[in-house]
Amino acid sequence: MLEDREFYLDHGRYNEKLSASIEEVAIEVAKLNFKNVFFAGAGGSLSMLKPFVNIFKQLTDIPAYAEDAGEIAVSNYQQLNENSLVVVVSKSGTMKETVEVVEKCINENIPVVAFVGDKESTIAKKATFSIYQDESINSFRYLPLYYFFFKLLEEKGYFNEYELFKENMRVLPSVLYNIAEKYEPRAKQFSEEHSDDAFQVYIGSGLAHAEASRFSSCNMEEVFRIRTQVISSSEFFHGCFEIIDAETPAILIKGLDKSRSLDERVENFLKKYSGNYWIVDLADFDYSELDEQFVAYFTPIICSTLFGVRTFKNMEKVTGLSFNTRNYYNVVSY
């Protein structure tokens, strides 16, 4: 069931109240003399960080890397040193790989900014800086990230529109509710038609690609036990397109940034050769309340609203499966 508008607005206001403390952290972090940034996480948490690596590459000359926490913990990366900044996301604050990365960095005098859903968790207590993430609406986990990173960019001299950007953040929850409401019938249709799929292909580019990966792995595989493959629109024509046929479900996200032309090429192919495609065009929604120059930056939170929130909720209803019915996670030791 779709939450009402006030639910979205309430949690938007709640995150807005948190923004002042988040900005204080960004100001302190900006004072550090870091030469590169490592964005680290595991699973969906890493997927949440990847769009900000993309944004850093677009707006700054600071080297930025997205790395699996498990790999960092066991690898001897020479680029990761006292001149680095490490940013992690962990919903529980206890994920084994991410805890190991935080401990490794703190022991080596590398500052860590942690976004966590549990203020009393191990990661929250051990990180140099800890920022709380509101877990009430899955997509709203992005809000603290936006406040932090764009304030940090402002403090470092790479972004001079933060106050206007923050005004856009204020109206974003209303925009997201409108998007959720408009997409709800399609989310219901998708869930009814595709809940029994044995396999699905997810395709996206630019700032949408990571959220496609997050939904396919953390939701469709981990919760609903549907095998998936995720491919970027630019890589689609290097292998994946050969499995497209009359039956294989192909889900394409048409984005809002400069990579959209890559998505359009895939769309043209699917419409010609696929008998089972599902296209979600982010340009179909109303962004008139937002300033045009910022809309593409909100791609991840928009995708999360469409897939991680509305499609997920409808899939739960159709399948009877949820985060409480997983086979292994929080069930067995591994």
LINKAUR-V789432 format. One record per pair of residues at least 6 apart in sequence whose C-alpha atoms are under 7 Angstrom apart, sorted by the first residue. I is the first residue (numbers start at 1). J is the second residue. Records with the same first field share a line. If there is no record, write none. Layout:
BEGIN
I=J / J
END
This chain:
BEGIN
5=177
8=173 / 174 / 177
9=173 / 174
12=173
15=143
19=147
22=131 / 147 / 148
23=147 / 148 / 151
26=148 / 151 / 152
27=152 / 155
30=152 / 155 / 156
33=83
34=83 / 84 / 85
35=62 / 83 / 84
36=62 / 63 / 64 / 84 / 85
37=63 / 64 / 65 / 84 / 85 / 86
38=64 / 65 / 66 / 67 / 85 / 86 / 87
39=49 / 65 / 66 / 67 / 86 / 87 / 88
40=46 / 66 / 67 / 68 / 69 / 87 / 88
41=67 / 68 / 69 / 88 / 89 / 90 / 98
42=68 / 69 / 98
44=214 / 218
45=89 / 90
46=68
47=210 / 211 / 213 / 214
48=210 / 211
50=66 / 210
51=207 / 210
53=64 / 65 / 66
56=64
57=64
59=158
60=158
69=97 / 98 / 101
70=97
72=101
73=97 / 100 / 101
81=110
82=109 / 110
84=110
85=110 / 111 / 112
86=111 / 112 / 113
87=112 / 113 / 114
88=113 / 114 / 115
89=114 / 115 / 116
90=115 / 116 / 117
91=116 / 117
92=116 / 117 / 118
93=116 / 117 / 118 / 121 / 122 / 123 / 124
94=121 / 122 / 123
99=123
102=112 / 123 / 127
105=111
111=128
112=127 / 128 / 129
113=127 / 128 / 129 / 130
114=124 / 127 / 129 / 130 / 131
115=130 / 131 / 132 / 133
116=124 / 131 / 132 / 133
117=132 / 133 / 134 / 135
119=132
124=130
133=141 / 144
134=140 / 141
135=141
138=308 / 309
139=301 / 304 / 305 / 309
142=301
150=162
151=162
153=159
154=160 / 162
168=290 / 291
175=287
176=302 / 305
179=285
180=305 / 306 / 310
183=306
184=310
187=310 / 311 / 314
188=311 / 314
191=311 / 314 / 315 / 318
192=318
195=315 / 319
197=226
198=226 / 227
199=226 / 227 / 228
200=227 / 228 / 229 / 248 / 249 / 250
201=228 / 229 / 230 / 249 / 250 / 251
202=212 / 229 / 230 / 231 / 250 / 251 / 252
203=230 / 231 / 232 / 233 / 251 / 252 / 253
204=212 / 231 / 232 / 233 / 252 / 253 / 254 / 263
205=232 / 233 / 255 / 259 / 263
206=257 / 259
207=299 / 300
208=255 / 299 / 300 / 303
209=232
211=300 / 303 / 304
213=230
215=307 / 308
216=228
220=226
221=227 / 228
222=326
223=321 / 322 / 323 / 326
224=321
233=262 / 263 / 266
234=262
244=274
245=273 / 274 / 275
246=274 / 275 / 276
247=275 / 276
248=276
249=276 / 277
250=276 / 277 / 278
251=277 / 278 / 279
252=278 / 279 / 280
253=279 / 280 / 281
254=260 / 263 / 280 / 281 / 282
255=281 / 282
256=282 / 283 / 296 / 299
257=296
270=277
316=322
END
